[in-house]
Amino acid sequence: MAWIDETGYAPMYEKNFFGELAAFAKDHGVSVVPLINSYGHNTHIPFMYPEVSAKFPDGTPTRNGFCTSEKATYDLLFGLYDDIIDNVLKP
């Protein structure tokens, strides 16, 4: 068995069918509650967006965890949630 180092996206994201799934569930009386690992549990977002990352004492980003005193953190997270709500859950 060999080690496989690969980067990819989940099919739900890659094929962008969450909206279709939510609409199907609604038509069948099922509530969809999306769970997004963020704000304290997520490491990918602060790694990719160091401006929202927790900071070392010297101010440099740790690229892990969120800096709760940065407005950019809330702008990014609320923007993410608003996009999901407006484009997937409401329609």
N, C-alpha and C positions, 0 to 999 in steps of 0.2 A: 504494500500500500504506500502511495506517495503523498507527500504534502501538496495540497492545492491552494495556492494563494490567488484569490479571485475577488474582484469587486463587482457588485451588481446591485440591482434594485429589486424590491419585492414586486411580483406581478401586479398587485393592486395599484402600485405607483407607476410602474413602467407602462402598463396598458391603460391606466387612468379610467378604471371602471368602478370606482367607489360610488360615484353619483348614480350609476345604473343599479348597483347593488342596493343603495339606500332607497331608490324609487321602487324597486321590486319589493323590498321589505315593507315599505309604507303601504303599498297596494295589498299586501297580505297581512296587515295588522301587526307587523313586527317593528319594534323600536330599535334603531341602530344608535349605539352610543360609541363614538370613536374614542379610542384611548390613545393619547399621544404622549409618549414618554418625554416629558420636558420638565423644565424648571427645577432642577435639583437631582434629577435622575439621568438626564441626558448628557452625553459627552460629545456627541457629533456636532450639535449646533455651536457650542462655544469653541470647539476646535476649528470649525469652518469660519466662524465670525468672531475673531478674537476681541473685537470691540465690546462684546457682551460678556466676555469671559471674566471669571473671578480674577483678581489681580494679586500679584506678589506685593510685599511691602514697598518695593521700589516702583510699583505701578505697571510693571510689565504683565501681560496676560498669562495666566496659567494654562489657558486653553482647555480648561476643565471646570465645570460648574459655572454658575452665572453670577455676575456682579449685580446685586439687587439695588445698588445705588446709582446705576447707569440708566438714564432715560432710554437709551438705545436698546436695552434689554427688553423693556416693556413694549417699546414700539415694534420690535421684531416679533416677540411672542404674540402680542395682540393682533398684529398683522397676519401672522400665520393662522391663528384661530379664526379671525374674521374671514379670511379667504376660504377656509374649510366650511364655515357656517354659510356664508353668502353663496358660494358656488357649488356646494355639494348637498348640504343638509336642507336649506330652504327650498330649492327647486324641487 
